[in-house]
Amino acid sequence: MANCTACNTQIGFFENIMQRSTGRCKNCNTKFLPIQKHFYQIIDESYQKGILSIHVESNIYQDLRVAQLPEDLMQQVVARLRQQRDIIIQSELQSSIEYHFKQGTLSLDIEKHISAQASALPQALSDPVLRRVRYLRNITEIQRGNVPRIQTSIHLDSDEYAHFEMRVTYYKPNQKIKTIEGRLIGTNKKCYFISDSGSDSATIDWNNVSEVGDRPLQLERKTKINQQTVIRYQTIRVLHISVSKGSGGGGYSVSDMYYTKLLIDIIVRMWKRQLVIYAETKNQGSVPEHVKTVVFQRDGGSCIQCGYKGPYIEYDHRMPRSKGGPNTVENIQLLCRMCNLKKSNRL
């Protein structure tokens, strides 16, 4: 004969079989289970009303000690309480991420702080927080002009590097839209669409990109029903790249519309900003545009000597061209016109 783990009374044979999973007698279960259910209701109602604060949590722990629930029932209540608190913490962290992103203050320090707090949560709750903060941190850096550099599968020029490579479906505009599978690769010089078939590949000069947008595209689908061809139309949203000349314009189906649109838009803006400056300072020598892009970002668009920002920024050779100075990123710097005149052809 077994004894009840709560009141220590003997449990009958058949009652022991029925209550074996708890180790308690029927009377004790009848007494304690409603109390446990009552705590569940308090926790769930507090969570739904948004009042499950540290103060409420502390009161629940105090009431649990007074109720003197058996250990297994008390642990189940504590587990429910922690689960709801973890969900609240996750929600607060997600709100903090979105707030800082909208304010433009999602810095590396904030990412580390949020990641440390999220790591204390169960993995099912922490993973969405960590993914979101990393994603928006990448977006924030791109918005600031810090576009990523990656390794790519194609051969590039020695002074060319890639910013992105992704699988896309290209909807090439023609009399009828032609659907082509392939890869879209963006570098500091150009954007390449490489089709899987080898044909219909295209190269886009960043200078020729006039617009990058998110547009609807209507596709014609033909199916046969009872030996008859039925035409149906499907509307999808695509990344649309408009070009003033050349190939590559049209719609692209991408996995992350927001990220891809932002990345390409920033690269184009960086490139075209250099073209404007180059037009104003073309008497300073033929520095390659991709070199200008990197130098402008490195020096923050301002004179490295006096900090001037404005239309009279020029690209100066640290080692003058007259003395063999090359058109490389390392040898080019930003100077205002006044500082450049003072420097002249000195080192």
C-alpha positions in Angstrom: 0.0 0.0 0.0 1.3 3.5 -0.9 0.9 6.7 1.1 -0.3 10.0 -0.3 2.7 12.3 -0.9 0.6 15.3 0.3 -1.3 14.1 3.4 0.5 10.8 4.1 -2.7 8.8 4.3 -2.8 5.3 2.8 -4.1 5.0 -0.7 -6.3 2.1 -1.6 -5.2 -0.3 -4.3 -7.6 0.9 -7.0 -7.2 4.5 -6.0 -3.4 4.1 -6.2 -3.8 2.9 -9.8 -6.0 5.9 -10.7 -3.8 8.5 -9.0 -0.4 6.9 -9.7 0.8 9.7 -11.9 0.5 12.2 -9.1 1.2 10.1 -6.0 -1.7 11.9 -4.2 -5.0 10.6 -2.9 -8.2 11.7 -4.5 -9.1 14.1 -1.7 -5.8 16.0 -2.1 -6.2 16.2 -5.9 -9.7 17.5 -5.4 -8.3 20.1 -3.0 -5.2 21.3 -4.9 -6.1 21.1 -8.6 -8.7 23.9 -8.4 -6.1 26.1 -6.6 -3.7 25.5 -9.4 -6.4 26.3 -12.0 -7.1 29.5 -10.1 -3.4 30.6 -10.4 -3.5 29.8 -14.1 -6.5 32.0 -14.5 -4.8 34.9 -12.7 -1.7 34.6 -14.9 -3.6 34.3 -18.1 -6.0 37.2 -17.4 -3.1 39.4 -16.2 -1.2 38.6 -19.5 -4.3 39.3 -21.7 -4.9 42.6 -19.9 -1.3 43.6 -20.3 -0.7 44.0 -16.5 1.6 41.0 -15.9 4.3 43.3 -14.4 7.1 42.5 -12.0 4.8 43.6 -9.1 2.0 41.2 -10.2 4.5 38.4 -10.7 5.9 39.0 -7.1 2.4 38.8 -5.7 1.7 35.5 -7.5 4.9 34.0 -6.0 3.9 35.2 -2.5 0.4 33.7 -2.9 1.9 30.4 -4.1 4.0 30.1 -0.9 0.8 30.7 1.2 -1.2 28.2 -0.9 1.4 25.5 -0.1 0.7 23.6 -3.3 2.6 20.3 -3.8 6.0 20.8 -5.5 4.9 19.4 -8.9 1.8 21.6 -9.1 3.7 24.7 -8.0 6.4 24.2 -10.6 3.7 23.9 -13.3 2.3 27.3 -12.2 5.8 28.8 -12.1 6.5 27.5 -15.7 3.2 29.1 -16.9 4.2 32.4 -15.3 7.7 32.4 -16.8 6.3 31.4 -20.2 3.9 34.4 -20.2 6.7 36.7 -18.8 9.0 35.5 -21.6 6.4 36.3 -24.2 6.1 39.8 -22.8 9.9 40.3 -22.8 10.0 39.2 -26.4 7.3 41.6 -27.3 9.1 44.5 -25.5 12.3 43.7 -27.3 10.6 43.6 -30.7 9.0 46.9 -30.0 12.3 48.4 -28.9 13.9 47.1 -32.2 11.2 48.7 -34.3 11.3 52.0 -32.4 15.1 52.4 -32.7 15.0 51.5 -36.4 12.3 54.1 -37.1 14.3 56.7 -35.1 17.5 55.8 -37.0 19.3 54.9 -33.7 19.6 51.1 -34.1 23.3 51.1 -33.4 25.7 48.2 -32.9 25.6 48.8 -29.1 21.8 48.6 -29.1 21.9 45.4 -31.1 24.4 43.9 -28.6 22.1 44.9 -25.7 19.0 43.5 -27.3 20.8 40.3 -28.4 22.0 39.7 -24.8 18.5 40.1 -23.4 17.0 37.8 -26.1 19.6 35.1 -25.5 18.2 34.6 -22.0 14.8 33.6 -23.5 13.9 30.2 -24.8 15.2 29.6 -28.3 11.7 29.6 -29.9 11.3 33.2 -28.6 14.8 34.4 -29.0 15.4 33.4 -32.6 12.8 35.7 -34.1 14.2 38.7 -32.1 17.8 37.9 -33.1 16.8 37.6 -36.7 14.9 40.8 -36.8 17.5 42.9 -35.0 20.3 41.6 -37.3 18.1 42.2 -40.4 17.2 45.8 -39.4 20.8 46.5 -38.4 21.9 45.5 -42.0 19.2 47.8 -43.4 20.4 50.6 -41.1 23.9 50.3 -42.3 22.9 50.2 -46.0 20.8 53.4 -45.4 23.9 55.0 -44.2 25.8 54.0 -47.3 27.7 51.1 -45.8 26.8 48.5 -48.4 28.1 45.0 -47.9 30.9 43.4 -49.8 30.6 39.7 -50.7 32.4 37.0 -52.6 30.7 36.3 -55.9 30.7 33.3 -58.3 31.7 35.3 -61.4 35.1 36.7 -62.4 35.4 40.5 -61.8 38.0 43.1 -62.7 40.8 43.4 -60.3 39.4 46.7 -58.9 35.8 45.5 -58.9 34.0 43.9 -56.0 30.4 42.6 -55.5 27.7 44.0 -53.2 25.1 41.3 -53.7 24.2 38.1 -55.6 20.8 36.6 -55.6 18.5 34.2 -57.5 15.9 36.1 -59.5 13.3 35.6 -62.2 13.6 38.3 -64.9 10.5 39.4 -66.7 12.0 40.8 -69.8 9.8 43.4 -71.5 9.1 42.7 -75.2 6.0 42.4 -77.3 5.2 39.6 -74.8 6.9 39.4 -71.4 9.6 36.8 -71.5 10.3 34.9 -68.2 14.0 34.1 -67.6 15.6 32.4 -64.6 19.0 33.6 -63.5 21.2 35.5 -61.0 21.4 39.3 -60.4 24.8 40.5 -59.3 25.6 44.0 -58.2 29.1 45.4 -58.0 30.7 48.8 -57.5 30.8 49.2 -61.2 27.7 47.6 -62.8 24.7 45.3 -62.3 24.8 41.9 -64.1 21.9 39.6 -64.9 23.2 36.2 -65.8 20.6 33.8 -67.2 20.7 30.1 -66.5 20.5 29.3 -70.2 23.4 31.6 -71.1 21.2 33.8 -73.5 19.3 36.9 -72.6 21.9 38.0 -70.1 22.3 41.7 -69.6 24.6 44.3 -68.1 23.2 47.5 -66.5 25.3 50.6 -66.1 24.4 52.2 -62.8 24.5 55.6 -64.6 21.7 54.4 -66.8 19.3 53.5 -63.9 16.6 56.1 -63.8 14.2 54.4 -61.2 14.1 51.5 -58.9 10.6 50.7 -57.7 8.1 48.1 -56.5 5.4 47.6 -59.2 2.6 45.2 -60.0 3.1 43.0 -63.1 0.3 41.1 -64.9 1.3 37.7 -66.3 -0.6 35.7 -68.8 -1.1 32.0 -67.9 -2.4 29.5 -70.4 -3.9 26.2 -69.3 -5.9 23.5 -71.1 -9.3 22.5 -69.8 -11.3 19.9 -71.8 -9.0 20.3 -74.8 -9.5 24.1 -74.8 -6.9 26.7 -74.1 -7.9 29.0 -71.3 -6.1 32.2 -70.6 -5.9 33.5 -67.1 -4.1 36.5 -65.7 -2.0 36.6 -62.5 -0.8 39.8 -60.9 2.5 39.7 -59.0 4.7 42.4 -57.4 8.2 42.8 -58.8 11.3 44.9 -58.4 11.2 47.2 -61.4 14.5 48.7 -62.7 14.0 51.4 -65.3 17.0 52.2 -67.5 17.4 55.3 -69.7 19.4 53.2 -72.3 20.9 49.8 -72.7 19.6 46.4 -71.6 18.5 44.9 -68.3 15.4 47.1 -67.7 12.2 45.4 -66.5 10.8 43.4 -63.6 12.7 41.1 -61.3 11.1 38.7 -58.8 13.2 38.7 -55.7 13.0 37.0 -52.3 13.2 40.2 -50.3 11.7 43.1 -52.1 12.4 45.8 -49.4 16.1 44.8 -48.9 16.9 44.5 -52.6 15.1 47.7 -53.6 16.9 49.7 -50.8 20.3 48.1 -51.6 20.1 48.9 -55.4 18.7 52.4 -54.8 21.6 53.2 -52.4 24.2 51.9 -54.8 22.7 54.0 -57.6 22.6 57.1 -55.4 26.2 56.6 -54.3 27.2 56.3 -57.9 25.3 59.2 -59.3 26.5 61.5 -56.5 30.0 60.9 -57.7 29.0 61.7 -61.3 27.7 65.1 -60.2 30.9 65.9 -58.5 32.9 64.6 -61.4 31.0 67.0 -63.7 32.0 69.9 -61.5 35.7 68.9 -61.2 36.4 67.3 -64.5 39.5 69.5 -64.9 41.1 67.6 -62.0 41.9 64.4 -64.0 40.2 61.3 -65.1 39.8 59.4 -61.9 37.7 56.3 -62.4 34.2 56.6 -61.1 34.4 53.4 -58.9 37.5 54.9 -57.2 35.6 58.2 -56.6 32.7 56.3 -55.1 34.9 54.5 -52.5 36.9 57.7 -51.7 33.8 59.8 -51.2 32.4 57.2 -48.8 35.7 56.8 -47.0 36.2 60.6 -46.5 32.6 61.3 -45.7 32.1 63.7 -48.6 34.2 66.4 -46.9 37.6 67.9 -47.1 40.0 65.9 -45.0 41.9 69.0 -44.0 39.3 71.6 -43.1 36.0 69.6 -43.1 34.3 71.6 -45.8 31.2 70.0 -47.5 29.8 71.5 -50.6 30.0 71.8 -54.4 33.7 72.8 -54.4 35.0 69.4 -53.3 37.8 68.0 -55.5 39.6 64.7 -55.9 43.3 65.2 -55.1 46.2 62.9 -55.7 48.3 62.5 -52.6 51.3 61.7 -54.8 50.7 64.1 -57.7 50.0 62.7 -61.2 53.0 64.7 -62.4 55.2 62.6 -60.1 53.6 59.3 -61.2 50.8 59.2 -58.6 48.2 56.5 -59.7 44.4 56.8 -59.8 44.0 54.4 -56.8 41.8 54.6 -53.7 44.9 54.8 -51.6 46.3 57.7 -53.5 43.1 59.8 -53.9 41.7 62.0 -51.2 39.0 64.7 -50.9 40.1 68.3 -50.6 38.1 71.5 -51.0 39.2 73.8 -53.8 41.1 76.2 -51.4 43.0 73.4 -49.6 43.8 71.8 -53.0 45.2 75.1 -54.3 47.4 75.5 -51.2 48.7 72.0 -51.6 49.4 72.4 -55.3 51.6 69.6 -56.6 53.4 69.0 -53.3 53.3 65.6 -51.5 
